[in-house]
Amino acid sequence: MLFEDLSLSKSIQKAVFEQGYTNPTPIQEQSIPLVLSGRDLIGCAQTGTGKTAAFAIPIIHQLHRIVGSSKKAKQIRALVVTPTRELAVQIGQSFDTYGKYTNLTQLTIFGGVSQNPQVDTLRNGVDILVATPGRLLDLHKQGFIDLDHLHTLVLDEADQMLDMGFVNDVKKIVKLTPKNRQTLFFSATMPIAIRELAEMFLTDPATVTVSPISSTAENVEQRVYFVEKTEKRNLLYHLIKNENLSDVLVFSRTKHGADNVVKALRKNNIAAEAIHGDKSQNARQRVLDAFKNKEVGVLVATDIAARGIDIDQLPFVINFDLPNIPETYVHRIGRTGRAGNGGIAISFCSKDEHAYWKDIQKLIKVDVKTVNDHPYPWHSGSPETAPAAAQKNSNRSGGAHKSRKSEVSKQNKKRWY
């Protein structure tokens, strides 16, 4: 199928063509006709499959027909709610790109910055609003946002909003919208809790699922290194230096851990930056821009912050800490191998994370290559003989056990970090 077969307006087709899009991705091919027909929709597809365009393009088409060349005051007719500031910015840019030849206007709002410019734009009127939950509810409470004329509500990255504790905010937002709205529900994963949430908000929805969540991109080469917990930073530096890695996205479980990895890399003259929720919006955007412009070779991120990272040609993803939720692994490594490009996903597995790795293997059902030829293997035992019970009771925050603190402290003094 071609984009021109989707019955889109010529202005949208022109904008899409300029982006080099010829054939819609599977999630786009299946979702766009359903959205154009007015159906509520549940869309589930892993990252990098084109979910944003799957809802942005048909929304622009619909609103362009409704608004037309009207000179009346603009009213919010489409609302996209998303969990992170970076993702909100990315979605807003997509609406600008696909709607560049229409007279539609969009505004992206989020916290962490002054509300004054956002309020000024709202007063002038916008057609499309992209928002994070907190700032949206705050500005609505102040009387700056009117959702009475809303046509379409999009809840994007619903699984992450649930993980971040936004479920009550989302329920409040839904109550502020007209009952006859069209609701689109997009998520990279679809656990039971998300399905129950969708049932609360959607009416007779169509469901589009592209590639099971257990699947990982075929063009991503996966490797696992079984490494001592205290040697992970040494292994990271070893790989970056000896394999000459650049444009590397490293996942850390915690914000504190991300900062520590960056400090360790910088001590060895590796240009690295961290991105997480404790940094201001301006700081996060500067880091992202520096990484995209190849001014920084290594970006260390938490899962929440990484949801807003959209880079088509990202060659390397490294799981410095393994996630304790198997589906998160799929989402992480989906950051590479996008848009038809190849990629390499590397995972570090310490003894206390072995249970997590076994759960990941059960989910993805892929024979991941084990790399044994490295300087920092497990000191004793093997992955096959690791005590599962001890792993399952391990500290999920990644901290060392109290009994090992003094030993680890002594070791750290001797290391490069």
Beta strands, then each sheet from edge to edge (+ up, - down):
strand 1: 41-45
strand 2: 78-81
strand 3: 106-109
strand 4: 128-131
strand 5: 152-155
strand 6: 182-187
strand 7: 206-210
strand 8: 220-226
strand 9: 248-251
strand 10: 272-275
strand 11: 298-301
strand 12: 316-319
strand 13: 343-349
strand 14: 369-370
sheet 1: 3+ 4+ 2+ 5+ 6+ 1+ 7+
sheet 2: 10+ 11+ 9+ 12+ 13+ 8+ 14+
end
